[in-house]
Amino acid sequence: MVAKEAVIPYVEPKDDKASEFGSTLSSSLPMAAMFTRNRMIGWVAIVIGLLNWMSETTSQKNSSATPAYLSFGMSVLSLGVTYMPLFLPPSLNGAGRATGTGAPPPVPQ
């Protein structure tokens, strides 16, 4: 027989702040990848978004404003934006260089 003093009751662990940090990364890295057009940041965003989606608990689902699958979708979109110049190359001006956001060169008269 087991004495009552030897039995330890179950205490639910407190929520940690690590999930909030992961959520912050999974929502900010896709934006950084789109702004810088850095493919490596896009791949890191995919991995972190997938990890956050797969490790999401029911309490996080209920308390979070943005679901984890939406953050993962945003990271997939950011990776698509970084690879877009491979499939849709930028237009070329008369000098054979890609035009930026500036005004086109003047037309000779």
C-alpha positions in Angstrom: 0.0 0.0 0.0 1.2 3.5 -0.8 1.2 6.3 1.8 -0.8 9.4 1.0 2.4 11.5 1.6 4.2 9.8 -1.3 1.6 10.7 -3.9 2.3 14.0 -5.7 -0.7 15.7 -7.4 -0.5 16.8 -11.0 0.0 20.5 -11.5 -0.4 21.9 -15.0 2.6 23.8 -16.2 2.4 27.5 -16.8 2.5 28.9 -20.3 5.9 30.0 -21.4 6.8 33.0 -23.5 8.8 30.9 -26.1 5.6 30.4 -28.2 5.1 34.2 -28.4 8.7 34.6 -29.7 8.1 31.9 -32.3 5.0 33.6 -33.4 6.8 36.9 -33.7 9.5 35.3 -35.8 7.0 33.5 -38.0 5.1 36.8 -38.8 8.1 39.1 -39.2 10.6 36.9 -41.2 8.3 36.6 -44.3 8.1 40.4 -44.4 11.9 40.7 -44.1 12.3 38.2 -46.9 9.9 40.1 -49.2 11.5 43.5 -48.5 15.1 42.3 -49.0 14.3 39.6 -51.6 16.7 37.4 -49.7 15.9 33.7 -50.5 17.7 32.4 -47.4 15.5 34.4 -45.1 12.5 33.1 -47.0 13.6 29.5 -46.4 14.1 30.2 -42.7 10.7 31.7 -42.6 9.2 28.5 -44.1 10.9 26.3 -41.5 10.0 28.4 -38.5 6.4 28.8 -39.8 6.0 25.1 -40.3 7.5 24.4 -36.8 5.1 26.9 -35.2 2.1 25.4 -37.0 2.9 21.9 -36.0 3.6 22.8 -32.4 0.5 24.9 -31.9 -1.5 23.9 -28.9 -5.3 24.4 -28.4 -4.8 27.2 -25.9 -2.6 29.0 -28.4 -5.3 28.5 -31.1 -7.9 30.0 -28.8 -5.8 33.0 -27.6 -3.9 33.9 -30.8 -5.2 36.6 -33.2 -3.4 35.0 -36.2 -3.6 31.3 -36.7 -0.4 29.5 -37.3 -1.4 28.2 -40.7 -1.8 31.8 -41.9 1.7 32.6 -40.8 2.9 29.5 -42.7 1.0 30.6 -45.8 2.6 34.0 -45.5 6.1 32.5 -45.5 5.2 30.4 -48.6 4.1 33.6 -50.3 7.3 35.4 -49.3 9.4 32.6 -50.8 7.4 32.9 -54.0 8.1 36.7 -54.0 11.9 36.1 -53.6 11.9 33.6 -56.5 9.6 35.7 -58.8 12.5 37.3 -60.8 13.4 33.9 -62.1 10.0 33.4 -63.7 9.0 37.0 -64.4 12.3 38.8 -65.3 12.3 42.6 -65.0 11.8 44.6 -68.1 14.8 46.0 -69.9 15.2 49.5 -71.1 17.0 50.5 -74.3 20.5 50.3 -72.7 20.0 46.6 -71.8 19.7 47.2 -68.0 16.7 46.5 -65.8 14.8 49.6 -64.9 14.2 50.4 -61.2 11.5 52.5 -59.7 12.8 55.7 -61.1 11.6 57.6 -64.2 12.4 56.3 -67.6 15.2 58.0 -69.6 14.3 60.9 -71.8 13.3 60.2 -75.3 15.7 61.8 -77.9 14.0 64.3 -80.2 
